[in-house]
Amino acid sequence: MNHLLYNILLAIAWTLLTGEATIPTFTAGLVIGYLLLWISRPALGGGAYFRKIPLVFMFMLFFIKELLIANLKVAFDILTPKDYMEPGIIAFPLDARTDMEITLFANLLTLTPGTLSLDVSRDRKTLYVHALYVTSADAFRKELKEGLEKRLLDVLR
């Protein structure tokens, strides 16, 4: 059995033992289960699970930060009389190779206000992105490459 399943089973056991079937109780069970599994990793064997969970947590924090910044940027542009938009369509070369990686990247990009995934090339090496704030196409590509795509691929690979 893999470590994620152990962790979920420990969280369910914690929820049943406390007698409160709530999301905070289950989340506490996940944290406690993770700590128990981490302590017992020499007996259970190490694995990618203990490296991936912190990466997932850091990715979530990064994405929430990016969402907040993008929302504030769009809201500021809407509420002020001056128009700061510099829209453009950018061809973004993908490091993501599998369908899941490309789909997740494109969907997370589309969830961020001010950006929209338009299409993927037939060879699945280029994603076409519409963005509202493109001062430099190269800077936009670099920001996506070193930000969202790198962190997502770190979590998935």
DRENMARGU-331425 format. One record per residue (C-alpha): residue in three letters; x, y, z. Coordinates in steps of 0.02 Angstrom, whole numbers, plus 50000, padded with zeros to 5 digits. Example, Ala and Ser with C-alpha at 12.3 -4.5 7.8 and 13.67 -1.06 7.14 Angstrom:
BEGIN
Ala506154977550390;Ser506844994750357;
END
This chain:
BEGIN
Met500005000050000;Asn500635017449965;His500915030950094;Leu499485042050034;Leu498225028050067;Tyr498985025050239;Asn498825043550276;Ile496995044050222;Leu496615028550326;Leu497445036450478;Ala496445052350451;Ile494825042250442;Ala495315032950600;Trp495675049550687;Thr493985056350632;Leu493105040850698;Leu494055041050863;Thr493655059350897;Gly491825056850855;Glu491745072850751;Ala491525070450565;Thr492065087850512;Ile493315094250386;Pro494455102050519;Thr494495085450613;Phe494905075850454;Thr496255088750409;Ala496995086950583;Gly496975068050555;Leu497915070250392;Val499245080750478;Ile499415068750624;Gly499435053850504;Tyr500795062150399;Leu501855065150554;Leu501625047050611;Leu502105040550440;Trp503585052250432;Ile504205045950601;Ser503985027850547;Arg504735029950373;Pro506295019450415;Ala505135004650450;Leu503935008050306;Gly505245013550182;Gly505535031050120;Gly504805036949960;Ala504295051349855;Tyr502765054349965;Phe503765063550097;Arg504595074549966;Lys502975078049871;Ile501845083650013;Pro502895099050056;Leu503025102949869;Val501125101949852;Phe500905113350002;Met502155125949934;Phe501325125149762;Met499635128749839;Leu500345143949931;Phe501185149949771;Phe499595148149669;Ile498535157049800;Lys499795171349800;Glu499745172349610;Leu497835172249613;Leu497795186449739;Ile499035196949641;Ala498125194049476;Asn496435198149555;Leu497105214149631;Lys497915219249466;Val496305216649366;Ala495225224849501;Phe496395239949507;Asp496325241449318;Ile494425240749319;Leu494205253249461;Thr495425266449399;Pro495035277949253;Lys496685274549163;Asp496805258549062;Tyr498395248549104;Met498025233548994;Glu499245228348859;Pro498405212648790;Gly499295200148683;Ile499325182248623;Ile500925173148666;Ala501585156548601;Phe502255147948757;Pro503465133248732;Leu502965119148849;Asp504095108348956;Ala502535098749007;Arg502405083048901;Thr500975072048961;Asp499145076048934;Met498885077949121;Glu500335090249140;Ile499755100748992;Thr497935100549047;Leu498325105349227;Phe499505119249173;Ala498255126249047;Asn496815125549171;Leu497795133449314;Leu498355147049196;Thr496555150149141;Leu495985150949323;Thr497155165649350;Pro496265182049307;Gly497025190849158;Thr497625175149068;Leu496735162648958;Ser497385146748876;Leu496825146948696;Asp497525131548611;Val498905118548610;Ser499875115348451;Arg499665098648363;Asp501385092948419;Arg500925097748600;Lys502495108248619;Thr501705125548618;Leu500265133048716;Tyr499455148848650;Val498995160648791;His498005176848790;Ala498575188748927;Leu497945205948975;Tyr499605212649038;Val501025208848917;Thr502355222248920;Ser503645210048850;Ala503285193048774;Asp504965186248832;Ala504705192449010;Phe502965184649012;Arg503645167948950;Lys505055168449079;Glu503835172349220;Leu502715157649171;Lys504175145749141;Glu505045149349307;Gly503445151249405;Leu501885141049373;Glu502565128049251;Lys504155124049349;Arg503235122249514;Leu501845111849438;Leu503065100049354;Asp504045098349517;Val502455092249600;Leu501925080649459;Arg503605072549417;
END
